[in-house]
Amino acid sequence: RRQRQMCIRDRLIDALTLPEDSSVVQVARRTFLSGGSNPCVNTVSEFVEDNATLIPKAPMKYAKNHHRAQAIHSKAFVTTGGFDTFQVFYCEEYSVTRSEWRDLPSLNRARSNTATAFLNNRFLYAIGGSNTNSEIEMLDFNEKKAWIPVVFTNELAFNNSPAAFPISDHEIIILCGGNTASSGIFNTRNNTVKNFPLGNIVDHYMYNAVSIIDKKAYIISYNGNIHFYDIEEKKYIEHPYSNLYTCLLYTSPSPRDRQKSRMPSSACKKKKKKK
């Protein structure tokens, strides 16, 4: 019966039409899809896995694609930057409980395909991306007054489609993107970015999303592979997830469904390279 239910669910997922170049985020095990397509849309949906449906939610204030959605605490997420005929400054916060949006301070540098990381339940970092020179900005969520440019010592370039995730209360791993296999650690105490090889990751061209579940960072790349990094053991781990063509709704194995991938590859669209 369980296999029959999964087969029905997978066929329903196959029938979904997902916006290209949208952004996906998980908040308290709920999965939200925002923006995307060309021309851009401002639509937001919640993916309900049990019956493989997309439930419309309150739309963003600004249409965009190639933006990054980042979970904030357990009741909200933020969309940062993006593209709408040009790179944008916009930042918006979505309340999951109220299903409503509000503006946040705009970035100092318009950017698309940026990386974001939320540190210590307080500091949101925007890291690199298109239209930047490996620049980093920080927004203090206790104040929400303005994005502050971070002056730092840098050993890497992470201009185009990097990924980032915190591994301690003051360290963020950056996967550089931009057709390079480089990676580094951003130390927020002394504001340095130093080279930090993770292992045999060879598809660093562009990244679509990072989900942190059970103290593992699942890193989804645009060329169809998923890597993960064990934050407790502080090491990159080889794994079998591949050829998913950056399935936007991938959520990692859960306690009730321990498949390697919870979505068939036929549900996934191969992504465009970049803007």
N, C-alpha and C positions, 0 to 999 in steps of 0.2 A: 504493500500500500504506500509506504514511504517513497519507494522508487517511482511509482506511478504519479504521486503528487509532485515530485521533483520534475518529472518529465513534462507534466502539464505546465508547471511554473516556468520551465525553460522555454517552452513554446510561446508562452505569453510574453516573456522577456524578448524573444526574437522579434515579436511584432511591435515593440516599442520604437518610436522615432525619437532619437535624442538629438538635441541641438549640438552642432559641431563647435569645438573650441569653448565649451562651457566649463564651469568649475563645479567640483563636487566636494562636499564637506560632511563629516560625521559629527553630530552633537548628541551626546548621551545615547549612542547606538542608533540614532535616527539619521537618515541619509538625505541630504538636500542637494538639488541641482539648480544652478543659477546661470542666467545669461547665455551667451554663445550665439551661434549662427552668423550668417553673413547675408543681408545686413543684420546688425546686432539686435538682440531682443533683451527685454528686461524681465522676462518671465522667471518664476521660481516655482519649483515643484518638490514635493517630498516623495521619495521612492518607497513604496510599501512592498516588501519582499514577498510576503505570504501570498498575495494575489497578483504580484508583478504589475503594479499600477503606479502611475504618477499622479499625485494629488496636487492640484494647483494651490499655491500659497500667495500671499501678498507680493506683488511685483516690486523689484528694485526701483528706486527713483530714476536711475540712469541705465540706459541700455549699454551693454558692453560685452566683449568677449576677451579671451586671453587674460582674464583677471585671476586673482587668487582668493579663494575663500578659506578662512581660518577660524577654527572653533575658539571661542572665548568663554572660559568657565564651562558650565554645563547647560546653559540656557540661551546662548547666543552665538552668532558667528559674524565675521566681518568680511566684506569684499574689498579688496585693495587694488587700486590701479586698473589697468585693462586697456582695451583698444576700441575705438569707435571712429573710424576714418583716421584717427591719430591717437597716440598714447594719451591717457587721461590721468587726472589727479584724484579722481573721486574715491572716497572711502565711505562706506555705509555699514551700519550695524543692524542686524536682524534679530529680533526677540522671538525665540522659538515658542515661548509660552503665550505671547500676545499676538504673534503673527503680524508684526508691523516693523517698519524700517525707520531709522533716523540717521541724519547726516552726522558724520564725524569730521574732524579737521582734515583738510585736503593735504596730500603729499606736497613736499617742496619740489620734487622732481616727478613729472609725469612719467609713468612707466607701464609697460605690459610684461607679461610672463615673468613677474617678479616672484621671489620666494618670501614666505612669511614664517615667523616663529613667535610663539607666545611664551614668555618666560616668567616664572614665579607668580603666575596668575595676576600679572600686573603690566608687564612691558611687551608691547607688540612691535616686532622688528620687520621692516620691509628691506629685503636684501637683493641688490642687483636688479637684473631684468633688462629688457630692451629699452633703449634711450637713456641708459645710465652708464657711468664709468666706474662700475663696481662700487656703487654708492650704497650706504646703509642709512636708514632713518629709523627713529624710535618714537612710539607714542605711549605715554604713561597713562594707563587706564584709570588710575586713581584721580587724575586731573582732567584728561581729555582736552587739553588746551591747544596743543600744537605738536606736529611732528618735529622732532629735533634731529638735525643731521649729526651723524656720529663721525667724529674724527678718529681715524684708526690707522695703525701700521698694517700694511697689507702685503702678502706674498703671492696672492692669487688674482686671477681675473674671473669674475662671475657676472658677466654682462647679460647673457642671454639664457633665459629659462633655467635658472638654478633651482635646487630644492634645499630646504633647510629644516632642521628639527632640533630641539634642545636635548642635551644628554645630562645636564646637571643644572644647578641653580645659577650658573654663570657661563656655561659653555653651549654653543650652538654649532652643530656640524653643518657645513655648507658643501653641497655637491655642485660643482661649478657650472655644468651645462656648457652650451656653446661649443659643441663638438670637441670636448676635452674630457679626459678621464681623471682630472684633478679633483681633489677634495681637501677640505681644511677645517680647522676649528676656530670659531670666533669666540674669543675670551672677552666677556663684557666687563670684567674687572679692570683689565689693563688695556682694553680696546686694541687688541691685536688679532689678525687673521693669519694663522700659520698653516703651512702645508701639513696634511695629515692623511696619508694614503690609507684607503679603506680595504683594498683587496682587489680582486680580479673583476672589477666592474668595467665593462668595455662599452656600454651604450649610454654614455652620459650626454648625448646630444641635447635632448630637451626633456623636461619633466612635467608631468601633468598634475600630480597630487602626492601628498604624504599623509598617511593615517597612522596615528600612534594608538595601538591596541595592545593591552596586556604587556606593556613595557617593551614592545617591539615597534620599530618604525617601518611601515610598509611603503616603499618608494615606487611609484608607478611612472614608468618612462614612456615617452611618445612612440618609441619603436616597439612597444608591445611586451616588455618584460617588467616583472615586479621583483625588486630586491627587498631584503629586510635586514635591519641592523638591530642587534640585541643591545638595548640601552643598559641593562644591568651588567652584562658581561663585557660591554664596550667592544663589540667586535661585529664585523660584517659576516653574515652567514650565507653560504651558498644554498640555493633552494630550487625547486622545480617549476616555479610559476613563470611561464614564458608564452610568447606568441598570443597574447591576449589583445593586441592592438589597442592598448590603453583603454580598456573597458572602463567607462566612467563610473559605473556603479559597483565596482569591486569593493568589498568591505572586509576582506580577510576572513579566514575560517573562524566560525563562532562555536560556542559550546554545543549548540544543537545541530550544527551542520559542519562537519569536519572534512569537507571536500577541499581539494587543492585550489579550485576556483569555484566560486559560487555563481558564475555566469558562463554560458557557452561562448566560445569565440565568435560564433555567428552573430551574437548580439552586439558586437563591438565594431566600431568604425575606425578605419585607419585614419590617423590624424594628418592634417596638413602640417608641413614642416614648421613654418614660423611666419610672423608678420614682419 
